[in-house]
Amino acid sequence: MALLDKSHLYDKLKEPFVGHAIVDLLIKRGRKYEFVGSFSIESQEEYESSKFIDNTVPEEDSDIDPWTGESGNMRSYADIKDELPSWEEVLAEHQDNLREYAEYAGKRARVYPDWRDQLDMLYKDIDSGKLGAEAKTSQFYSTIKQIKDSNQ
C-alpha cells in the first residue's frame, strides 16, 4: 500500500512526487531518518544530494553548528546511503503511488466539473423545466434566480 505518511498526502488533483515515495520507504524502515529535501526530485543525482534528519540523535546533540549552519542531526545521503532506500526502490515505490493516484475514485474527482459549474448546470436545468415545475419553487432555485437576475 502506498502513501503511508498521511501528513504528506499529495493533492488529489496533482500527481504524487518522488519525495512521497522516499518518505513512505523511510517509514517502512522504521523512521530512523526523515527526508528533508525537495519532493520534486527528478533524478538519482538529486536524490543523492538530499539531506536527512537522523532521529536517533539526542535532542541536546541536534543544535545548529555555527560553522556549517546545519543541525547536529542532519545527515547527507553519502553519510547514510547504506541505510537508505536505493534509487531503484524509490522509483518502484513512486510507481506504486502513481498507480494508487490513478485509481477510480481519484480519477473521478479530477474529471468532475468545478462545483460552481455543476450548480450552474443544475440551475439551468431547473430554469428550462427539465426537473419539473415544482423545482422552480425550491429554495435553491429562488435564491440563485434572485442573484442571477440582480447581476446580469
PEDA-V388573 format. One record per backbone hydrogen bond with DSSP energy under -0.5 kcal/mol. CO is the residue of the C=O (numbers start at 1). NH is the residue of the N-H. If there is no record, write none. Layout:
BEGIN
co->CO nh->NH
co->CO nh->NH
END
This chain:
BEGIN
co->4 nh->6
co->5 nh->8
co->6 nh->9
co->11 nh->14
co->17 nh->20
co->17 nh->21
co->18 nh->21
co->18 nh->22
co->19 nh->23
co->20 nh->24
co->21 nh->25
co->22 nh->26
co->23 nh->27
co->24 nh->28
co->25 nh->29
co->26 nh->31
co->27 nh->30
co->32 nh->55
co->34 nh->53
co->38 nh->41
co->39 nh->19
co->43 nh->47
co->44 nh->48
co->45 nh->49
co->46 nh->49
co->47 nh->50
co->50 nh->77
co->51 nh->36
co->52 nh->54
co->52 nh->75
co->53 nh->34
co->53 nh->55
co->54 nh->57
co->58 nh->61
co->59 nh->62
co->63 nh->72
co->64 nh->66
co->65 nh->69
co->70 nh->65
co->71 nh->74
co->73 nh->54
co->75 nh->52
co->76 nh->80
co->77 nh->80
co->77 nh->81
co->80 nh->83
co->80 nh->84
co->81 nh->84
co->86 nh->90
co->87 nh->91
co->88 nh->92
co->89 nh->93
co->90 nh->94
co->91 nh->95
co->92 nh->96
co->93 nh->97
co->94 nh->98
co->95 nh->99
co->96 nh->100
co->97 nh->101
co->98 nh->102
co->100 nh->103
co->103 nh->107
co->104 nh->108
co->105 nh->109
co->106 nh->110
co->107 nh->111
co->108 nh->111
co->108 nh->112
co->114 nh->118
co->115 nh->119
co->116 nh->120
co->117 nh->121
co->118 nh->122
co->119 nh->123
co->120 nh->124
co->121 nh->125
co->122 nh->126
co->123 nh->127
co->124 nh->128
co->125 nh->130
co->125 nh->131
co->126 nh->129
co->129 nh->132
co->132 nh->135
co->133 nh->136
co->134 nh->137
co->135 nh->138
co->138 nh->142
co->139 nh->143
co->140 nh->144
co->141 nh->145
co->142 nh->146
co->143 nh->147
co->144 nh->148
co->145 nh->149
co->146 nh->150
co->147 nh->151
co->149 nh->152
END
